[in-house]
């Protein structure tokens, strides 16, 4: 018998234009999966007009995470969206 699959968590590292509508669009995409971020950190780059987002989600498969990454990467104003696995034991 195989051991149960360990729950996975992923960090989404996103660089996007500083648009007031971006964060609601991002969180709506997450809510459609019936999830919410375990961590959400947003930093602005001032004059560059960019946002740097570090969002961590748990409870989704690698395939779901990659699908969400692709959806985010296709959003208007997104320059880059990367996906990294993170251990669930890591503190947000």
C-alpha positions in Angstrom: 0.0 0.0 0.0 1.3 3.4 -0.9 1.6 6.1 1.8 -0.9 8.9 1.5 0.3 11.8 -0.7 1.8 14.6 1.4 0.0 17.9 1.1 1.8 20.3 -1.0 2.3 24.0 -0.8 3.6 26.4 -3.5 4.9 29.9 -3.6 3.8 32.0 -6.5 6.4 34.8 -7.2 4.7 37.4 -9.4 6.0 40.6 -11.0 3.2 42.8 -12.3 2.4 46.4 -13.2 1.2 48.4 -10.2 -2.5 48.4 -11.1 -5.2 48.7 -8.4 -7.2 46.0 -10.0 -4.5 43.4 -10.1 -4.7 42.1 -6.5 -8.5 41.6 -6.7 -8.1 39.7 -10.0 -5.3 37.6 -8.4 -7.4 36.7 -5.3 -10.5 36.0 -7.4 -8.5 33.4 -9.3 -7.4 31.8 -6.0 -11.0 31.9 -4.6 -12.3 30.0 -7.6 -10.2 27.1 -6.4 -11.9 27.4 -2.9 -8.5 28.3 -1.5 -7.0 31.3 0.3 -3.3 32.3 0.6 -1.4 31.1 3.7 0.9 34.1 3.0 0.5 37.1 0.8 3.3 39.7 0.7 3.2 42.6 -1.8 6.0 45.1 -2.3 5.9 48.0 -4.7 8.9 49.3 -6.7 7.9 53.0 -6.5 9.0 54.8 -9.7 9.2 51.6 -11.7 5.5 51.1 -11.2 5.8 47.4 -10.4 4.4 45.1 -7.8 6.3 42.1 -6.5 3.9 39.5 -5.0 4.9 36.4 -2.9 1.8 34.3 -2.4 1.8 30.9 -0.8 -1.0 28.4 -1.2 -1.5 25.0 0.3 -3.9 22.2 -0.5 -3.4 22.0 -4.2 -1.8 19.5 -6.5 1.2 20.4 -8.7 -1.1 20.3 -11.8 -3.5 22.8 -10.1 -0.6 25.0 -9.1 0.8 25.0 -12.6 -2.7 25.8 -14.1 -3.1 28.7 -11.7 0.4 29.9 -12.6 -0.5 29.9 -16.3 -3.7 31.8 -15.6 -1.9 34.4 -13.5 0.9 34.7 -16.2 -1.9 35.5 -18.7 -3.4 38.3 -16.7 -3.1 41.8 -18.1 0.0 43.6 -16.7 1.8 40.5 -15.4 5.5 40.5 -16.5 6.4 37.2 -14.8 4.8 34.4 -12.7 7.0 31.7 -11.2 6.1 28.7 -9.2 8.2 27.1 -6.4 7.3 24.2 -4.1 7.7 25.0 -0.4 7.5 22.7 2.6 4.3 22.8 4.6 6.3 23.1 7.8 7.8 26.4 6.6 6.3 29.3 8.6 4.6 31.9 6.5 
